[in-house]
Each structure stands twice: as C-alpha cells, then as structure tokens.
Amino acid sequence: MTTPYDTLDAWIDAHFDEEVRFLQELVRVPTDTPPGNNAPHAERTAQLLNEFGFEAEQHAVPARTVHDAGLETITNLVVRRKYGAGRTVGLNAHGDVVPPGEGWTHPPYGGEVADGKLYGRAAAVSKCDFATFTFATRALEALGAPLKGGVELYFTYDEEFGGELGPGWLLSQGLVKPDLLIAAGFSYQVVTAHNGCLQMEVTVHGKMGHAAVPETGVDALQAATRILVALYDQNRVYKETLRSQVKGINHPYLNVGLIQGGTNTNVVPGKVVLKLDRRMIPEENPAEVEAGLRQLIKDAVAGCPGITIEIKRLLLANALKPLQGNQPLVDALSRHATSVFDERIEAAGTPLYTDARLFGEQGIPAVLYGCGPRTVSESNAKRADEHIDLEDLRRATKVVARALFDLLD
C-alpha cells in the first residue's frame, strides 16, 4: 500500500535534479560577509522561487541600519503558503557566509558537482537548506492532500553578524511569528539546544617608545600577554568545573581569534587590540559571564603602570534552550530521519550558536534540522572546499517534507 510518505519521497526523487540546479544557482551568487552586500542574492533567490509559483516578499532592511552594523545591503525574504486554519510552521535558513579564503580545489562560486558532492561557499551552511525547505514545501503541495495551517519560508542574511538584521529584524517588525520553527541544520541530529556566544574587543593602551630606549615607552604587548595568559588559563578551569547536561554540548570555551598591534619592529608597541569569543553553555548566565571576564581582564593588568584598557562588547547571542511545545517538531523529525537514514537519529545540542535562538527568545518553539553531514567538520563549512553530499540533501528534503505533512495533516 502506497503511503503519503512514499508519494512525497517519489516526488522528491523525480525532481531532485531540479533541486540540485536550484542550489547551484544559489551558490553561484556570492554572499561574502563581510562586506555583506547580500541584496543581489535575495533578488536572484526571489526570481528562482517565482518560477515555482512562490511569491517572495522582499523586506529590505533600512540602509542606515545596515551600514551601522558594518554591512552593505540586506534584503530578507518571506514566502507564505497558507492551506487552512491551523498552526504555521516557519522554515529559516541564512544565505550570508564568511569569505572563501584560500586553498580551494573547486571554484568557491562554481557549484560544481564531483563524486556525488556539490562544492561551493555556503553549499553546506546554509544555502543547501534554501533548497531543502523549498523542495520539501513543493513536495507537500504536490501531494494534493487537505492540509491545515501553513508553511512560511524565511531566507535571511545576517547570521554571520548575529542575526539581529535577519530573523531578529523580521520578528521585531512583526513581519513573522510562526507557531513552530525549523531552522537550518548542520548535522544529522535534531538540535534542540545550542551554546550562547559572547564576543568582546579589548584594547590595551600603553605608550610608544624607541626600542633602543624602551624605558621611554609603556609596552602594551607585554600587558596584553598577561591578559592572554589569564584568558587561556580559564579554559582549563572551564573543562575542570563546568559541564553541560545537554547531550552534544560539553563545556564553555574561550578563543582569542584576532590580535592587532604595534607599528614597527623597532618601536615599543603602544596599542594592542584583542578580539575574543566566549562560548556559553545553556546553563550559564550571560550577564555573569561577561562581568566575570571584564573583571578577569582588569585584574590581569592591575600591576602594569601606565597601562589602560577599554573593553567593548561586540556580540551577545543567548543560548537556545528547549521550549515547551517543541515536542511535535522533535517527534516528527526524529521519527522520519530515523526511517529515511535507517539509523537512530535523536534530539541533541550543538556547541554552535544560530539564529534559531531569536525565535526561542520570542517564545516560539524552535529546532534545527536540515541538510548536513554527521558533523559540521565533515562538510568543510567555513573552510576551503565546502561541500554537501547530494544524498544527504535528498534525504533531508524527504525528512522535512514528511514532518511537515505530519504537522499540518
């Protein structure tokens, strides 16, 4: 006996070449962030969606707001598909991505297919889920079954800078408010929780001086070294004292990702800038974490005459915590993922932080699920030769289509 799930699967198989071509077109329009000129990609995506009969609302974030955030253009897309009375399931993926960098053996914007994999920047994170979510929705509608509620697609362009001008902007403007939310996924798991992230900039001020007479200067780099030692010592403390109870998340971690300073080899450095990233497990209080780090940094240079510091918060992204009401999402996605992949796939957490938290903060139950490998590292996400396995794309599309049918049947 043929089931609705069989029919959905068959439609996806029959249209899979078309889905791959759709993803290739998305990869071929660069969305490097920075600089963050992402409106052209939104316009191209809207054109492609229109070919499927999906009208995409184009919501341009005001230019001044975008520029103040250090970006160039952002246009977020919303597609609304209403079937009847009932709950609305939102599907969100982001199109912005870090620049490609070096080391590619396939063109980063070529969308090339080789050995069953599609290569390109953002192929895995997360333009693949533009395709997953679009074709899952098309399959659902092709089924012709009576449905309740509706599906909304949110394709946004600010994840790399925190999401406030992507989903955050759509939510704050009252443009979207789904009852349930599925965000782009980066692994086989159904993700119900993720870490928070605090990013800070620490500027250490000393006084420049000639290296031949170093006593005429105040070495900002020596003071910055004290701060670095204090910060890295914290990672040992985190591993020994703080553990998350969420499966898939282990302990907090602090990374110093950028160091800038000095003017020349024969000059005592008068200024050093550090940029740090602190991942917070869901059990931590962000305000307490930030206050503790600020005090740690101040204490590290307390004994350095002539040194002053400035500390600026760059980003505070709260953790995603499981909300009451997410169980229908978890049940449907886990059940169908287990069936389609023929292995047990359950709910778990991830050490990443994502835009999904912004929906959770509005009381909207959200989970992450979509096209991805077993682990993020397998896809080379944010590295050279980023790619997605096309069979993962096919299977994830089937899982999402089946889950939507269950949620709206």
N, C-alpha and C positions, 0 to 999 in steps of 0.2 A: 504494500500500500504506500503510495506516494504521500509524504507529509509536506506541510508548508515549508519546513526546513529544507527538504530535498529540492523544492521548487526554487527557493531562494539561492541555494548553492548552485543549481544548474544555471540560473540567470547570470550569476557572477562568473561562472566558468565561461559562459558564452560571450560575455562582454569584457573578459579580462584583458585582452589585447588593447581594447579601447581604454581601459583603466590605466594600463602601463603608459600609453601615449599621453594621457592626461597628466600623469605625474612627470613625464619627460618635459612637457611644455612648462610645467611649474618650475622645474629645476633650472630651465634654460633662461629664466629671468632672474638676475642676481638680486639678492636682498641683504647684502652685507651691512651689518650693524655693529659698530659704526661703518660708514657715515649715517646709515639709516634713511635712505631715500627709497621708501617702500611702497609709495602710492602706485608706481608703474606696475608692480606685481599684482596689487589688488585689482587694478583695471584689467589686466590680462586674465586674471582668475575670473572676474565677473563676466568677461566675454565668453570664456570657456563654459562657465556654468549656464549662461544664457542659451548655449547650443543644446543643452539638455532640458531646456524649459524651466530652469531655475532662475528666477529673478533675484539678483543680489542687490540689496540695499547697500549703497556706498556711503559710509559715515566718515567724513574727513575730520580729523582732529584739528582744531584751530592752529594755524601756523605758529603763532607766538607760543602757544603751549608746547608744541613740538620742539621748537627751537630752544626754549628754556630748558628742555630735558636733554639737549645736546644732540638732537636728531634733525632730520631734514623734512621728511613727509611721512605721514601715517594716514592711511585710509583703511578702516576696519569694515569687513563685510558681514552682513547678516542675511541669511536665506530663511524664510519662514514657510513651512509646509504644514498646513492645518488640515486635519482629517475629520475632526468632530469634537464633541465635548470631551474633556479629559485632560490628563496631565501633559505637559510639554517637556520633551527630553531635548536638552541642548547638547550639541557636539562641538567642541572647541579645539582648534589646532592653530599653531602660530607659524607665520611664514618668514619672520626675520631670523637671521642666523649670523654667527661670527664669520669674519672674512676667511677665505680658504687657506691662506698661509702657503707654505712650500711643501714639496715632496710628493705631489700628485703624479700618478702614472696614468690617470684618466683625466680628461678635461673637467675641472670642477663645475662647469656650467654646461656640460655636454649632454647629460642624461644618458650616457652610454650604457648599454646592456651587454654584459660579458659573463659567461659561465653562470647564468641564472641570477645575476645580481645587477641592480641598477645603481650606477655611480653618479655622485654629484653632491655639491654642498647643499645641505638641507634635505637630501633624499631620505634620511632617517629621522632627522629632528628639524621640523616635523611636517614637511610638505607631503610626506607619504600619507599622513592622516587627513590631509585635504582629500586625497584620493579614497582612502578607506571610508571616510564618513560620507562623501558624496555618493560613491557607488553602493554603499550599504543602503542609503536612503532611496536611491533609484531602484534597487532590487526590491525593497519593501513595497514601493508603489507599484512596481510591475506585477507584484503578486496579485493585485486586484481584490484583496480581502478587505472586508469592512474593518476600519481601524478607529480607535478613539484617540483624542488628544492630537498631538502634532510633534513634528521634529523641527528644530531650528539649528542651522549651521552658523557657527561663529568663526570666521577666519580673521585672525588678528595679527598685529605686527609690532609688539613691544615686549616680548618675553625676555629678550637679552638684556633689557634695561629695567626689568622688574614687573612689567605687565600693567602698570598703572595707566598707560595710554592705550592699552589694548583692551582686554576684558574689563579692567578697572574703569576705563572711561565709558564703555558701553553700559556697565552697571550703574555708574554714578549719574549718567544722563537718563536713566530709566528706559533705555532702549531695549534691554533684555532682562528677563527674570524667569528662567526656566524652573520647573519643579524638580528636575533631576539633571545632572550634568555629567557627561563623559568627556574627559579631556584626553589629548594625545598621549599615547603610551610609549614607553621606551624599552619595554621588556615583555616577556610572556605573561608576567604576573598581572593580576587585577590589583592596582595600587590604591589603597585607601588612606594612606598617611605618608607624609614626607617631611623632611627637615625644614627648618627655617634657615634664613641666611641674614647675617649682619655684615655689611661691608663698610669699612672706615678708611679714611685718609689721615695719616699722621704726618705733620710737617714739623721737622726738628730744625730750629734756628740756632745757629752759632754765630761765628764771625770769621770772614775770610782773612787769610794771612799768607805771607810768603812762606813756602816750605823751608827756606833757609833759616828763617827766624820764626819757628812755629809758635813761640810764646806770644807773638803779636795777633794770633788768631784764637778762635774757640772752635774746636773740631766737632762739627755736627755729626760726622760719620761715626766717631767714637761713641757719642751719646746714642746714636741710632743703633749701634751694635748692642749696647746694653738693653735697649728695647727689644731687639730681635731675640736675644738670649732669653729674656723674660717671657716673651710670647711663645717661643718654641718649647720652653720648659712646661708651658701649660698643656701641651699635647700629651705629655707623659701623665700629668695629673688627670686629664680627661679620661685617658684609657684606663687608669687605675681606679677612678672613683665614680665615673658616670657611665651608665649603661641604659640604653632604651629598652623598654619592654615590647616594643613593636618589632615584629618579625621583619627582617630585611634592613633594619637600622641598628647600628651598633653604638658608637659613642660620638660626642662632639669632636670637631676638628678645626684647627686654625691654620690658615695658609697665608703667607705673605707673597702676593703674586706680582708685585711691581715695586722696584726701588729706583729712585732717580736722585741724583745729587752731584755736587761738585762742579767745578768749572775747568780745571786742568790738572795734570799730574803734579805740577809744582806749586799748587795752591791748596792751603788748608781749606777743606770744604766748609762753607758757611751755611749750607742748607741741604737737607736730605728729606725726601718725601717717600713714605712707605704707604702702600695700599694693601689692606688685609681683608681676608674673607673668613668669617667665623660661621661654621655650620652648627645649627642648634637642633638638638633632638626635640621631639614633640613635648617631652616632659619639662623642658626648660622654660623659664620666664624671660622673654626678650629684654625687658627693661633691666632686670637684674644682671643679665649677661653683659649688656652694654655698659652699665655702671661699673661692673667689676673690671672690664677691660680698660676703661678710662682710668680707673684708679691704679691698675697694674702699670700702665704706661707712665703715668705721672711718678709713681714710686720708683720706677727704673732709672729715671734721670734726676731724682731728687738731690743726689750728691754731685751734680755736674754744674759748677759755677759758670754763669754766662749762657747757659742753655735755656731756651724757652720752647714750648711746644704748642701746636694747635692740633685739635682733634675734630674731625668733621665726619659726620655720618653720611655715607653715600647711598646706602640702601638698607632697608629693613623689611624683609619678607617673612611673614609669620609662617609657622609650620601648618601643614594641612593635618587636621585631626578628623577621625571618623565621626560623622554626624549621624544622629538618629534619623532614620529614614533612608539610609543608603543601601539597605539590605536587598531591595528588589534589583538594584544595579549589580550588586555583588553576586547574588544568586544567579541571575540570568547570564552574566558574562562568564562567571566561573564554570557554570554547567556547560555552556556551549563551547567555551575554549577547551575544556577537558575532552569534549566529544570530538571536536574538529581536529585538535592536535594529537588526540589519542594519548594523552598523558595528563596526570593530575595537575591542574592549574588553580591555585588558590589566591586568596587575598593576602597582601603583604604591604610593607612600607618600602620607601626608597630614600637614600641619602640626598637625592636631588631636591631642588625646590622648583615649583612650577606655578603657572598662572591659575591652576585649579584652586589654590588657597583663597583667591579673591572671591570665588563663588562661595566657598565654605564660610568666609567671613560675613557673607550676606545671608547665611542660614540655608544655603542651597546644598543639599547632599551631592557630593561630587566624588568620582573615582577616576583613575587614569587607566585607560585601556585603548590599545590601537596596534598599529603595525610596529613590530620591533623584534630584535633578536632576543635571546635569553638574557643577555646582559648588554648594557649600553656600550661597553668597550668593544664588543664584537662587531659593531657597525662602523667603528672609527668615527663616531659622532664627534664633531669639533676637531677632527684631525684630518690629515691627508687621506684621500681615497674613501671618504664617507660613502656608504652604500646601504642598500636594503636588499635582502633576499626576496625575490619576487614571490616565492611560495609563502613566505611569511605575510606578504601583502595580500595575497589571495585568501589565505586562511583567516587573517584578521578581519577582512571585509565580510566574510561569511559569519564570523562570530558576532560582529556588531549588527549585521542585518537580522540575524536570528534573535539577538537580545532585544532589538527594537520591536520586533514582532511580538515578543512576549510582553513587553512593557506597554504596548499600545493595543493589543488584541482585545 
